[in-house]
Amino acid sequence: MEENLRKGLESIAKSLNRSIRPQKYMTAAEAELAYVPPDKSVEVLPVDAVGLKPEECGGWDHIYAPNADALGEMRGYGVHPAIIRKFYTCPEMWWN
């Protein structure tokens, strides 16, 4: 019984010292965000509210941006502010 307990504790100790790979982190983040329905995490903003014109956005007069709850989740997961700012531009401008 003591031997089994020792093996179990060693197994737990090894798993605690193991570093988390980026892919596992991304999988956990995606799973956490997946349970939030899109209509509960996105808001529609007019393009002029973010300082753009419809001509700059391929004729679209609105963008889809994360709401305050989604922003909190992204910041909590350490998403870089430059990536968050991309949500407040038009997709046509993302690669510029």
C-alpha positions in Angstrom: 0.0 0.0 0.0 2.8 2.4 0.8 4.5 1.6 -2.5 1.3 2.4 -4.4 0.9 5.7 -2.5 4.5 6.6 -3.2 4.0 5.9 -7.0 0.8 8.0 -7.0 2.5 10.9 -5.3 5.5 10.7 -7.7 3.1 10.8 -10.6 1.3 13.8 -9.2 4.6 15.6 -8.6 5.8 14.9 -12.2 2.6 16.3 -13.6 2.8 19.4 -11.5 6.4 20.2 -12.8 5.5 19.7 -16.4 5.3 23.0 -18.4 2.2 23.8 -20.4 2.7 23.9 -24.1 1.2 26.9 -26.0 -1.1 24.6 -27.9 -2.7 23.3 -24.7 -3.1 26.9 -23.5 -4.8 27.8 -26.7 -7.1 24.8 -26.5 -8.1 25.7 -23.0 -8.7 29.4 -24.0 -10.8 28.3 -27.0 -12.8 25.9 -24.8 -13.4 28.7 -22.3 -14.5 31.2 -24.9 -16.6 28.6 -26.9 -19.4 28.5 -24.3 -20.2 32.2 -24.7 -22.8 32.6 -27.5 -21.6 35.1 -30.2 -24.7 37.3 -29.7 -23.7 37.7 -26.0 -20.0 38.6 -26.7 -20.2 40.9 -29.8 -21.7 44.3 -30.4 -22.3 46.1 -33.7 -20.7 49.5 -34.0 -21.1 52.1 -36.8 -17.8 52.6 -38.6 -17.8 56.3 -37.7 -17.8 55.4 -34.0 -14.3 54.0 -34.5 -13.1 56.8 -36.8 -13.5 55.1 -40.1 -15.6 55.7 -43.3 -17.7 53.2 -45.1 -15.4 53.6 -48.2 -12.5 52.4 -46.1 -14.5 49.3 -45.0 -15.5 48.0 -48.4 -18.8 49.9 -48.2 -19.9 48.4 -44.9 -21.4 50.9 -42.4 -20.8 48.8 -39.3 -18.2 46.5 -37.7 -18.5 43.7 -35.2 -16.5 44.3 -32.0 -16.2 42.5 -28.7 -18.3 43.8 -25.9 -17.0 44.6 -22.4 -17.4 40.9 -21.2 -15.4 39.6 -24.2 -12.8 42.3 -23.7 -12.4 41.2 -20.1 -11.9 37.6 -21.2 -9.3 38.5 -23.8 -7.4 40.7 -21.4 -7.6 37.9 -18.8 -6.0 35.5 -21.2 -3.3 38.0 -22.0 -4.3 38.8 -25.6 -2.0 41.6 -26.8 -3.6 45.1 -27.0 -2.5 45.4 -30.6 -4.6 42.4 -31.5 -7.6 43.7 -29.5 -7.4 47.0 -31.5 -7.7 45.0 -34.7 -11.3 44.2 -33.7 -12.1 47.9 -33.9 -11.1 48.2 -37.6 -12.6 46.7 -40.7 -11.4 43.2 -41.8 -10.4 44.7 -45.1 -7.8 46.8 -43.2 -6.4 43.9 -41.1 -3.5 43.1 -43.4 -2.4 46.7 -44.0 
